[in-house]
Amino acid sequence: MRTALKEKIIEVCHRKIEQKGENVGLSFYAFFANKNDDPELLMEAATWWILTHKLDHFEKAVKIKALVLAE
């Protein structure tokens, strides 16, 4: 996964955890605007989420942040 996407995921997870607490869940769509302006990046995130890690649609932000930081 490219560095810019990793940084975005970590930033969004951190912000959501601060706003809503440790139990906040999110999907990979949380890292993108409501319009599909970068389909390749969206597919990269989807591939990492669905194929690489076999994650459910919604996962805890703390889990996602830890997975990205471990890479």
C-alpha positions in Angstrom: 0.0 0.0 0.0 1.3 3.4 -0.9 2.6 5.7 1.8 0.0 8.4 1.2 -2.8 5.9 1.7 -1.3 4.6 4.9 -0.9 8.1 6.3 -4.6 8.9 5.4 -5.8 5.7 7.1 -3.9 6.4 10.3 -5.0 10.0 10.4 -8.7 9.1 9.8 -8.6 6.3 12.4 -6.9 8.6 15.0 -9.5 11.3 14.4 -12.5 8.9 14.6 -11.1 7.4 17.8 -10.7 10.8 19.4 -14.2 11.9 18.3 -16.1 8.7 19.1 -14.0 6.5 21.4 -12.1 3.2 21.1 -15.2 1.3 19.9 -15.8 3.3 16.8 -16.1 1.2 13.6 -15.5 2.2 10.0 -15.3 0.8 6.5 -12.6 1.5 3.9 -15.0 4.1 2.4 -14.2 6.3 5.4 -10.9 7.2 3.8 -12.4 8.7 0.7 -14.7 11.6 -0.2 -18.3 10.8 -1.3 -17.2 10.9 -4.9 -15.0 8.4 -6.7 -12.2 10.8 -7.9 -9.4 8.2 -7.6 -10.6 4.7 -8.5 -7.2 3.2 -8.4 -6.6 4.3 -4.8 -10.0 3.1 -3.8 -9.3 -0.3 -5.3 -6.0 -0.4 -3.5 -7.7 0.2 -0.2 -10.4 -2.3 -1.0 -7.9 -4.9 -2.0 -5.9 -4.4 1.2 -9.1 -4.5 3.3 -11.0 -7.4 1.6 -8.5 -9.6 -0.1 -5.3 -9.1 1.9 -6.8 -9.0 5.4 -10.2 -10.6 4.9 -11.9 -7.9 7.0 -15.6 -7.4 7.6 -17.3 -4.4 6.1 -17.1 -2.5 9.4 -14.1 -3.0 11.7 -12.8 -1.1 14.8 -10.7 1.8 13.9 -8.1 0.8 16.5 -7.7 -2.6 14.7 -7.3 -0.9 11.3 -4.7 1.6 12.7 -2.7 -1.3 14.3 -2.7 -3.3 11.0 -1.4 -0.3 9.0 1.2 0.6 11.6 2.4 -3.0 11.6 3.2 -3.0 7.9 
